[in-house]
């Protein structure tokens, strides 16, 4: 992967370094996909007014602990947030604006499944303040969509994509590659079609087998076969070359964007900024504290109505734990880790958080680049990032 244009073309992206991100988890889906290990649940009905009150209560709880921090992004994730009522989305956005100052260019993203959107609902989300949509397309092939357990077909996906681009200023969509039977030629054709739609952001994920999923069981039985490692590497390489040529270079290990169109919300995570997470199973990091909400929707809802929040755990993170997390998150970025910011966010110098002998060895192998101001993985390092992190992190 030497001289990979996806690496050399990506410039440092900027954001409000001390801003706060707000994550809102909507845990409900119409069905459970066989590859998904997210906290998502299928329910026959949802009391939207009750859920709205609970989510607003959790915002108030978090705002009391992060007063005055400017909010740079709000992200509605799930689950399937496009199943929410636009009135609930509007109420949450309005409450965030009431509880915290918001930056003038605040990014407000809502995840949507193509089969759960309609023109009136998208219009309602836009009127509520959503200015960015992330569509879970996952494949541009009907057979693959069926394999992945998606409820929509290709025609619905394309209709939703057109509707999104006509409604929102910024649109991203997801695709999963390295699927069973995927070849370099078939993925190249699919990716070429995806790039032709001209969105400013794409999330492109290699299919991974997650424990406790239907795919994990099929994989164990030998009835689900993935491409071999060499093919997976070729698919990854092709992805970088094609996206860079189209002006959407890699900026994070699975995400591509036109310069300036990177997900500001996810950049907060990867740069180890502060974010609050509300809703069932949501995680947060704020004030050097890790938070996690109760996972089961009904348990979370009951806890909020009883005590004003659905907190399962709050853990003060010592400096070494913060450093480990910041290292894992930051090396996912093509820009790498800024040494000065790392020390401010973790209380530890970056060189004290990594194994110096391993770092020298990884640098000699061309897997990392170290300068007085940053540490980053090279294109070759990004391909073996999990192994790289295992070597670099202090035991």
VOPAGU-2260 file (C-alpha; in pm, 1 decimal, decimal comma):
REM VOPAGU-2260
SITE   aa  ch    i         X         Y         Z
SITE  UNK   A    0       0,0       0,0       0,0
SITE  UNK   A    1     296,1     235,5     -39,8
SITE  UNK   A    2     215,8     575,0    -190,0
SITE  UNK   A    3    -150,2     508,1    -127,0
SITE  UNK   A    4    -335,0     821,8    -241,8
SITE  UNK   A    5    -596,0     767,0      28,1
SITE  UNK   A    6    -325,6     833,7     286,6
SITE  UNK   A    7    -132,4    1114,8     124,4
SITE  UNK   A    8    -438,4    1310,6       9,1
SITE  UNK   A    9    -603,3    1340,9     349,0
SITE  UNK   A   10    -532,0    1663,8     534,4
SITE  UNK   A   11    -570,8    1733,5     903,3
SITE  UNK   A   12    -934,3    1804,1     982,6
SITE  UNK   A   13   -1032,5    2052,6    1248,9
SITE  UNK   A   14   -1313,7    2079,6    1498,1
SITE  UNK   A   15   -1396,0    2262,9    1816,9
SITE  UNK   A   16   -1146,6    2085,4    2041,5
SITE  UNK   A   17   -1333,5    2141,0    2366,9
SITE  UNK   A   18   -1684,6    2082,0    2240,3
SITE  UNK   A   19   -1933,6    1823,5    2357,0
SITE  UNK   A   20   -2109,2    1559,4    2147,9
SITE  UNK   A   21   -2453,3    1424,1    2238,6
SITE  UNK   A   22   -2550,5    1069,4    2143,7
SITE  UNK   A   23   -2916,1     959,0    2159,4
SITE  UNK   A   24   -2984,2     585,9    2135,1
SITE  UNK   A   25   -3314,6     462,2    1993,4
SITE  UNK   A   26   -3306,9      85,8    2050,7
SITE  UNK   A   27   -3593,9     -32,5    1833,2
SITE  UNK   A   28   -3581,1    -200,1    1491,7
SITE  UNK   A   29   -3839,7    -363,3    1269,0
SITE  UNK   A   30   -3625,6    -679,1    1265,4
SITE  UNK   A   31   -3284,9    -796,9    1386,1
SITE  UNK   A   32   -3015,1    -830,8    1118,7
SITE  UNK   A   33   -2809,4   -1150,2    1142,1
SITE  UNK   A   34   -2473,5    -966,7    1155,2
SITE  UNK   A   35   -2577,4    -704,7    1412,0
SITE  UNK   A   36   -2456,1    -704,2    1771,7
SITE  UNK   A   37   -2583,8    -355,2    1853,8
SITE  UNK   A   38   -2830,4    -295,7    2135,4
SITE  UNK   A   39   -3138,3    -323,5    1915,7
SITE  UNK   A   40   -3474,2    -480,0    1992,4
SITE  UNK   A   41   -3798,4    -560,4    1813,5
SITE  UNK   A   42   -4120,6    -451,8    1985,2
SITE  UNK   A   43   -4479,7    -463,9    1862,5
SITE  UNK   A   44   -4547,7    -110,7    1982,6
SITE  UNK   A   45   -4370,0     182,7    2145,7
SITE  UNK   A   46   -4520,3     454,4    2364,5
SITE  UNK   A   47   -4350,0     745,5    2191,8
SITE  UNK   A   48   -4466,6    1010,7    2436,9
SITE  UNK   A   49   -4332,0     810,3    2729,6
SITE  UNK   A   50   -3998,8     757,5    2558,7
SITE  UNK   A   51   -3975,0    1124,5    2470,2
SITE  UNK   A   52   -4018,3    1225,5    2834,5
SITE  UNK   A   53   -3752,6     977,0    2945,0
SITE  UNK   A   54   -3495,7    1091,6    2690,7
SITE  UNK   A   55   -3552,0    1454,1    2788,3
SITE  UNK   A   56   -3503,4    1362,5    3154,0
SITE  UNK   A   57   -3169,1    1201,1    3075,4
SITE  UNK   A   58   -3055,8    1512,3    2889,4
SITE  UNK   A   59   -3127,2    1721,1    3199,1
SITE  UNK   A   60   -2927,2    1478,9    3414,0
SITE  UNK   A   61   -2623,6    1502,8    3185,4
SITE  UNK   A   62   -2648,1    1879,1    3140,1
SITE  UNK   A   63   -2614,3    1930,5    3515,4
SITE  UNK   A   64   -2278,0    1750,3    3497,4
SITE  UNK   A   65   -2144,1    1931,3    3188,1
SITE  UNK   A   66   -2263,5    2291,6    3229,5
SITE  UNK   A   67   -2164,6    2545,7    2968,6
SITE  UNK   A   68   -1990,6    2306,5    2730,5
SITE  UNK   A   69   -2068,3    2395,8    2368,3
SITE  UNK   A   70   -2240,6    2115,1    2180,0
SITE  UNK   A   71   -2077,5    2049,6    1843,2
SITE  UNK   A   72   -2290,5    1754,1    1737,1
SITE  UNK   A   73   -2602,8    1551,5    1811,5
SITE  UNK   A   74   -2629,2    1197,1    1678,8
SITE  UNK   A   75   -2943,4     984,0    1675,5
SITE  UNK   A   76   -2824,9     622,0    1654,8
SITE  UNK   A   77   -2969,3     281,0    1714,3
SITE  UNK   A   78   -3149,0      64,1    1650,3
SITE  UNK   A   79   -3339,7     249,5    1381,4
SITE  UNK   A   80   -3383,6     617,3    1473,9
SITE  UNK   A   81   -3586,7     680,4    1159,0
SITE  UNK   A   82   -3864,3     491,2    1340,2
SITE  UNK   A   83   -3881,5     781,5    1587,3
SITE  UNK   A   84   -4153,6    1039,5    1553,8
SITE  UNK   A   85   -4022,5    1369,1    1414,2
SITE  UNK   A   86   -4182,4    1540,9    1714,3
SITE  UNK   A   87   -3954,3    1341,5    1946,4
SITE  UNK   A   88   -3646,3    1434,7    1744,2
SITE  UNK   A   89   -3753,4    1800,0    1749,8
SITE  UNK   A   90   -3811,0    1794,7    2125,3
SITE  UNK   A   91   -3466,8    1648,0    2189,6
SITE  UNK   A   92   -3289,7    1898,6    1966,2
SITE  UNK   A   93   -3478,2    2187,3    2127,7
SITE  UNK   A   94   -3391,1    2058,5    2474,3
SITE  UNK   A   95   -3022,4    2025,7    2389,4
SITE  UNK   A   96   -3028,5    2387,1    2269,2
SITE  UNK   A   97   -3196,8    2493,1    2592,8
SITE  UNK   A   98   -2957,5    2305,3    2821,6
SITE  UNK   A   99   -2625,2    2376,1    2648,6
SITE  UNK   A  100   -2483,1    2641,0    2415,6
SITE  UNK   A  101   -2458,0    2505,6    2061,3
SITE  UNK   A  102   -2197,8    2595,8    1801,5
SITE  UNK   A  103   -2322,2    2778,2    1492,5
SITE  UNK   A  104   -2233,8    2486,7    1265,9
SITE  UNK   A  105   -2366,2    2210,9    1493,7
SITE  UNK   A  106   -2394,5    1881,0    1311,4
SITE  UNK   A  107   -2718,0    1689,2    1374,4
SITE  UNK   A  108   -2718,1    1339,0    1228,4
SITE  UNK   A  109   -2993,2    1079,5    1216,9
SITE  UNK   A  110   -2941,5     719,2    1109,7
SITE  UNK   A  111   -3210,9     582,7     881,4
SITE  UNK   A  112   -3294,9     252,8     720,4
SITE  UNK   A  113   -3419,5     280,6     361,5
SITE  UNK   A  114   -3729,1      75,4     434,5
SITE  UNK   A  115   -3842,0     296,5     723,1
SITE  UNK   A  116   -3842,4     638,6     555,1
SITE  UNK   A  117   -4097,9     836,6     364,6
SITE  UNK   A  118   -4107,9    1186,4     223,7
SITE  UNK   A  119   -4326,0    1333,7     498,3
SITE  UNK   A  120   -4110,6    1186,4     774,3
SITE  UNK   A  121   -3783,6    1306,5     620,3
SITE  UNK   A  122   -3938,3    1650,7     582,8
SITE  UNK   A  123   -4033,2    1639,2     950,5
SITE  UNK   A  124   -3680,7    1541,0    1056,2
SITE  UNK   A  125   -3534,2    1825,3     849,5
SITE  UNK   A  126   -3778,0    2074,1    1000,3
SITE  UNK   A  127   -3680,6    1947,3    1346,2
SITE  UNK   A  128   -3319,4    2047,5    1277,2
SITE  UNK   A  129   -3154,8    1732,0    1139,4
SITE  UNK   A  130   -2898,7    1844,0     882,8
SITE  UNK   A  131   -2719,3    1516,5     811,1
SITE  UNK   A  132   -2855,3    1166,9     742,9
SITE  UNK   A  133   -2669,4     837,2     745,4
SITE  UNK   A  134   -2848,7     568,5     544,8
SITE  UNK   A  135   -2797,8     200,4     623,7
SITE  UNK   A  136   -2801,1      83,7     261,8
SITE  UNK   A  137   -2541,9    -195,3     324,9
SITE  UNK   A  138   -2540,0    -334,7     -31,0
SITE  UNK   A  139   -2635,6    -237,2    -385,9
SITE  UNK   A  140   -2748,5    -587,1    -472,4
SITE  UNK   A  141   -3078,6    -756,0    -392,4
SITE  UNK   A  142   -2925,5   -1098,2    -324,7
SITE  UNK   A  143   -2674,0    -946,8     -84,4
SITE  UNK   A  144   -2944,2    -747,6      92,4
SITE  UNK   A  145   -3140,9   -1067,1     143,9
SITE  UNK   A  146   -2831,1   -1243,5     277,8
SITE  UNK   A  147   -2771,9    -956,4     520,2
SITE  UNK   A  148   -3127,8    -979,5     647,3
SITE  UNK   A  149   -3223,3    -631,8     531,4
SITE  UNK   A  150   -3592,7    -553,9     497,0
SITE  UNK   A  151   -3543,3    -317,5     202,1
SITE  UNK   A  152   -3453,7    -403,5    -154,5
SITE  UNK   A  153   -3231,4    -211,1    -392,8
SITE  UNK   A  154   -3512,2      -2,7    -540,5
SITE  UNK   A  155   -3615,7     112,5    -192,2
SITE  UNK   A  156   -3254,1     193,1    -106,5
SITE  UNK   A  157   -3208,7     406,6    -416,5
SITE  UNK   A  158   -3539,8     585,5    -359,6
SITE  UNK   A  159   -3440,0     663,0      -0,2
SITE  UNK   A  160   -3100,2     788,3    -115,4
SITE  UNK   A  161   -3258,3    1021,0    -369,1
SITE  UNK   A  162   -3506,4    1144,6    -110,2
SITE  UNK   A  163   -3227,5    1206,8     141,0
SITE  UNK   A  164   -3011,6    1402,7    -101,7
SITE  UNK   A  165   -3311,8    1619,3    -192,8
SITE  UNK   A  166   -3396,4    1685,5     172,4
SITE  UNK   A  167   -3073,1    1720,4     371,2
SITE  UNK   A  168   -2757,0    1920,2     320,1
SITE  UNK   A  169   -2529,9    1628,2     401,2
SITE  UNK   A  170   -2583,1    1258,8     328,4
SITE  UNK   A  171   -2376,8     949,2     404,3
SITE  UNK   A  172   -2455,7     586,1     346,2
SITE  UNK   A  173   -2310,1     255,6     463,3
SITE  UNK   A  174   -2197,3     -42,7     260,5
SITE  UNK   A  175   -2064,2    -376,4     383,5
SITE  UNK   A  176   -1800,5    -550,7     174,1
SITE  UNK   A  177   -1597,7    -873,3     197,0
SITE  UNK   A  178   -1933,9   -1048,7     198,7
SITE  UNK   A  179   -1965,5   -1417,4     105,2
SITE  UNK   A  180   -1877,8   -1453,3    -261,5
SITE  UNK   A  181   -1742,1   -1098,9    -293,2
SITE  UNK   A  182   -1463,4   -1062,3    -549,0
SITE  UNK   A  183   -1247,3    -766,4    -642,2
SITE  UNK   A  184   -1443,8    -727,1    -965,8
SITE  UNK   A  185   -1789,6    -743,6    -806,1
SITE  UNK   A  186   -1697,7    -504,9    -524,7
SITE  UNK   A  187   -1531,7    -268,5    -770,5
SITE  UNK   A  188   -1849,7    -247,3    -975,0
SITE  UNK   A  189   -2063,1    -194,8    -665,2
SITE  UNK   A  190   -1833,9      71,2    -521,8
SITE  UNK   A  191   -1814,7     249,3    -856,9
SITE  UNK   A  192   -2193,5     272,0    -856,0
SITE  UNK   A  193   -2196,7     396,2    -496,4
SITE  UNK   A  194   -1944,7     670,7    -571,1
SITE  UNK   A  195   -2151,6     786,1    -868,1
SITE  UNK   A  196   -2426,5     906,7    -634,2
SITE  UNK   A  197   -2199,7    1190,8    -524,2
SITE  UNK   A  198   -2258,5    1191,6    -149,3
SITE  UNK   A  199   -1993,2    1365,2      58,3
SITE  UNK   A  200   -1936,7    1070,8     293,8
SITE  UNK   A  201   -1930,7     691,1     276,9
SITE  UNK   A  202   -1891,1     437,2     556,2
SITE  UNK   A  203   -1745,0     116,9     411,9
SITE  UNK   A  204   -1714,8    -174,1     652,0
SITE  UNK   A  205   -1561,0    -515,1     604,8
SITE  UNK   A  206   -1804,9    -780,4     721,2
SITE  UNK   A  207   -1695,1    -913,7    1058,3
SITE  UNK   A  208   -1843,8   -1203,6    1248,4
SITE  UNK   A  209   -1960,4   -1074,5    1584,9
SITE  UNK   A  210   -2023,9   -1312,2    1876,2
SITE  UNK   A  211   -2383,3   -1384,7    1973,7
SITE  UNK   A  212   -2517,8   -1310,9    1626,4
SITE  UNK   A  213   -2693,5   -1535,2    1376,5
SITE  UNK   A  214   -2395,7   -1503,3    1143,7
SITE  UNK   A  215   -2164,3   -1627,5    1419,9
SITE  UNK   A  216   -2367,9   -1947,0    1444,5
SITE  UNK   A  217   -2370,6   -1997,0    1067,1
SITE  UNK   A  218   -1997,2   -1929,8    1049,3
SITE  UNK   A  219   -1932,5   -2183,8    1325,4
SITE  UNK   A  220   -2131,6   -2444,6    1133,9
SITE  UNK   A  221   -1938,3   -2372,8     817,2
SITE  UNK   A  222   -2245,5   -2263,6     621,9
SITE  UNK   A  223   -2130,7   -1899,8     597,8
SITE  UNK   A  224   -1798,4   -1852,2     421,8
SITE  UNK   A  225   -1611,3   -1523,7     396,5
SITE  UNK   A  226   -1347,0   -1431,5     138,0
SITE  UNK   A  227    -996,7   -1543,5     232,1
SITE  UNK   A  228    -750,6   -1301,2     395,2
SITE  UNK   A  229    -570,3   -1222,5      69,9
SITE  UNK   A  230    -897,0   -1132,6    -101,3
SITE  UNK   A  231   -1004,0    -922,4     195,8
SITE  UNK   A  232    -675,8    -731,6     174,1
SITE  UNK   A  233    -726,3    -677,9    -199,2
SITE  UNK   A  234   -1080,7    -552,0    -137,0
SITE  UNK   A  235    -952,2    -306,1     124,2
SITE  UNK   A  236    -677,7    -184,1    -110,0
SITE  UNK   A  237    -924,9    -136,5    -394,4
SITE  UNK   A  238   -1155,3      56,7    -162,5
SITE  UNK   A  239    -880,0     303,8     -73,9
SITE  UNK   A  240    -774,0     356,7    -433,7
SITE  UNK   A  241   -1124,5     409,2    -570,2
SITE  UNK   A  242   -1247,2     639,3    -295,4
SITE  UNK   A  243    -933,6     853,2    -309,6
SITE  UNK   A  244    -963,6     885,4    -686,6
SITE  UNK   A  245   -1326,2     994,5    -643,0
SITE  UNK   A  246   -1231,4    1265,1    -392,3
SITE  UNK   A  247   -1349,4    1078,5     -82,5
SITE  UNK   A  248   -1020,8     977,0      80,3
SITE  UNK   A  249    -996,6     759,3     385,8
SITE  UNK   A  250    -992,2     960,5     707,8
SITE  UNK   A  251   -1075,1     678,8     951,3
SITE  UNK   A  252   -1024,8     309,1     903,6
SITE  UNK   A  253   -1377,8     253,8     765,7
SITE  UNK   A  254   -1485,5     606,6     672,0
SITE  UNK   A  255   -1429,4     822,5     366,8
SITE  UNK   A  256   -1524,9    1183,8     304,0
SITE  UNK   A  257   -1458,8    1490,1      97,4
SITE  UNK   A  258   -1223,7    1713,6     293,3
SITE  UNK   A  259   -1441,6    1915,8     531,3
SITE  UNK   A  260   -1728,6    1664,9     524,0
SITE  UNK   A  261   -1596,1    1423,4     786,9
SITE  UNK   A  262   -1839,7    1319,5    1060,0
SITE  UNK   A  263   -1782,4    1576,7    1333,1
SITE  UNK   A  264   -1962,1    1360,2    1583,5
SITE  UNK   A  265   -1743,0    1057,5    1527,9
SITE  UNK   A  266   -1432,4    1275,9    1526,9
SITE  UNK   A  267   -1515,1    1364,7    1886,8
SITE  UNK   A  268   -1499,4     992,6    1971,6
SITE  UNK   A  269   -1181,1     924,3    1776,9
SITE  UNK   A  270   -1004,7    1233,3    1915,6
SITE  UNK   A  271   -1110,1    1129,5    2264,9
SITE  UNK   A  272   -1329,9    1428,4    2330,2
SITE  UNK   A  273   -1619,8    1446,7    2573,3
SITE  UNK   A  274   -1957,0    1303,9    2477,4
SITE  UNK   A  275   -2272,5    1217,9    2664,3
SITE  UNK   A  276   -2477,8     913,3    2573,7
SITE  UNK   A  277   -2843,6     876,5    2662,7
SITE  UNK   A  278   -3090,0     597,9    2598,4
SITE  UNK   A  279   -3068,6     221,6    2659,4
SITE  UNK   A  280   -2714,0      86,0    2659,1
SITE  UNK   A  281   -2561,1     419,4    2559,4
SITE  UNK   A  282   -2200,1     484,7    2657,3
SITE  UNK   A  283   -2047,4     821,7    2737,0
SITE  UNK   A  284   -1713,7     979,9    2827,5
SITE  UNK   A  285   -1726,2    1307,1    3014,3
SITE  UNK   A  286   -1516,1    1468,6    3283,9
SITE  UNK   A  287   -1274,4    1170,2    3281,6
SITE  UNK   A  288   -1567,8     943,2    3365,2
SITE  UNK   A  289   -1704,1     649,5    3168,5
SITE  UNK   A  290   -2082,1     610,9    3174,0
SITE  UNK   A  291   -2311,4     331,4    3063,9
SITE  UNK   A  292   -2689,9     317,2    3067,1
SITE  UNK   A  293   -2901,1      11,4    3141,0
SITE  UNK   A  294   -2918,5    -198,1    2827,7
SITE  UNK   A  295   -3268,9    -345,9    2823,3
SITE  UNK   A  296   -3518,3     -84,1    2703,6
SITE  UNK   A  297   -3782,6    -157,6    2965,6
SITE  UNK   A  298   -3529,1    -157,4    3250,9
SITE  UNK   A  299   -3383,2     170,8    3128,8
SITE  UNK   A  300   -3725,6     331,2    3097,9
SITE  UNK   A  301   -3831,8     224,6    3445,3
SITE  UNK   A  302   -3506,3     353,0    3596,3
SITE  UNK   A  303   -3545,1     693,7    3431,6
SITE  UNK   A  304   -3901,2     728,5    3554,2
SITE  UNK   A  305   -3793,7     627,0    3905,0
SITE  UNK   A  306   -3467,3     818,9    3948,9
SITE  UNK   A  307   -3437,2    1062,9    3658,4
SITE  UNK   A  308   -3172,8     866,8    3470,4
SITE  UNK   A  309   -3107,1     514,9    3344,0
SITE  UNK   A  310   -2746,3     492,0    3457,5
SITE  UNK   A  311   -2601,5     143,5    3500,7
SITE  UNK   A  312   -2245,8     245,5    3582,1
SITE  UNK   A  313   -2028,2     553,1    3625,0
SITE  UNK   A  314   -1654,6     489,1    3650,6
SITE  UNK   A  315   -1385,8     748,3    3710,8
SITE  UNK   A  316   -1108,7     664,0    3464,1
SITE  UNK   A  317    -748,2     686,1    3585,8
SITE  UNK   A  318    -492,5     840,9    3353,9
SITE  UNK   A  319    -355,3     510,7    3224,2
SITE  UNK   A  320    -702,3     386,1    3124,4
SITE  UNK   A  321    -776,5     713,6    2947,1
SITE  UNK   A  322    -444,8     683,9    2765,9
SITE  UNK   A  323    -522,8     329,5    2650,6
SITE  UNK   A  324    -862,2     437,6    2518,4
SITE  UNK   A  325    -722,5     746,8    2345,7
SITE  UNK   A  326    -452,7     535,8    2179,3
SITE  UNK   A  327    -703,2     280,5    2048,2
SITE  UNK   A  328    -938,9     548,2    1918,2
SITE  UNK   A  329    -680,6     788,2    1780,1
SITE  UNK   A  330    -483,3     541,3    1570,9
SITE  UNK   A  331    -800,7     466,3    1374,0
SITE  UNK   A  332    -762,6     812,2    1218,1
SITE  UNK   A  333    -541,8     879,7     918,0
SITE  UNK   A  334    -439,4    1204,2    1087,5
SITE  UNK   A  335    -324,5    1004,0    1389,3
SITE  UNK   A  336    -284,8    1128,1    1745,0
SITE  UNK   A  337    -184,6    1482,4    1831,7
SITE  UNK   A  338      65,0    1456,5    2117,5
SITE  UNK   A  339     -34,8    1779,8    2289,8
SITE  UNK   A  340    -404,3    1698,5    2283,7
SITE  UNK   A  341    -335,5    1344,0    2403,9
SITE  UNK   A  342    -163,6    1477,0    2715,4
SITE  UNK   A  343    -442,6    1724,8    2788,3
SITE  UNK   A  344    -713,5    1459,8    2747,3
SITE  UNK   A  345    -538,9    1178,7    2936,1
SITE  UNK   A  346    -294,6    1342,8    3175,4
SITE  UNK   A  347     -15,7    1127,4    3031,6
SITE  UNK   A  348     249,2    1187,6    2768,2
SITE  UNK   A  349     197,9     972,7    2461,5
SITE  UNK   A  350     546,1     822,1    2485,6
SITE  UNK   A  351     464,0     700,5    2836,6
SITE  UNK   A  352     151,7     521,9    2707,1
SITE  UNK   A  353     327,1     305,1    2449,5
SITE  UNK   A  354     599,4      42,2    2459,6
SITE  UNK   A  355     911,3     224,8    2330,9
SITE  UNK   A  356    1080,7     -86,7    2194,6
SITE  UNK   A  357     765,4    -193,6    2013,4
SITE  UNK   A  358     723,4     159,5    1875,7
SITE  UNK   A  359    1075,7     159,5    1733,3
SITE  UNK   A  360    1018,7    -182,7    1580,1
SITE  UNK   A  361     684,4     -80,2    1427,9
SITE  UNK   A  362     843,6     236,8    1287,0
SITE  UNK   A  363    1128,3      36,7    1131,8
SITE  UNK   A  364     870,5    -193,0     971,8
SITE  UNK   A  365     693,1     108,6     823,8
SITE  UNK   A  366     374,2      54,3    1024,2
SITE  UNK   A  367     376,3     379,8    1221,2
SITE  UNK   A  368     510,2     730,5    1179,3
SITE  UNK   A  369     631,6     922,2    1484,2
SITE  UNK   A  370     713,7    1293,7    1485,4
SITE  UNK   A  371     754,1    1550,6    1765,1
SITE  UNK   A  372     386,3    1643,2    1719,6
SITE  UNK   A  373     202,8    1319,3    1631,5
SITE  UNK   A  374     185,2     943,7    1612,2
SITE  UNK   A  375      -5,0     780,8    1331,3
SITE  UNK   A  376     -40,7     448,8    1155,3
SITE  UNK   A  377      83,5     431,3     798,7
SITE  UNK   A  378    -138,3     279,9     530,2
SITE  UNK   A  379      32,7     -52,4     593,5
SITE  UNK   A  380     -25,8     -11,3     966,7
SITE  UNK   A  381    -395,3      59,0     922,4
SITE  UNK   A  382    -431,9    -275,8     746,4
SITE  UNK   A  383    -309,8    -456,8    1059,5
SITE  UNK   A  384    -434,2    -208,3    1315,8
SITE  UNK   A  385    -553,5    -457,1    1578,3
SITE  UNK   A  386    -217,6    -634,3    1582,0
SITE  UNK   A  387     -38,7    -300,8    1580,5
SITE  UNK   A  388    -228,9    -181,1    1886,6
SITE  UNK   A  389    -154,0    -506,3    2063,8
SITE  UNK   A  390     216,5    -442,2    2013,0
SITE  UNK   A  391     218,7     -72,1    2100,1
SITE  UNK   A  392       5,7     -61,4    2411,9
SITE  UNK   A  393     190,3    -105,0    2740,0
SITE  UNK   A  394      92,4    -424,3    2922,2
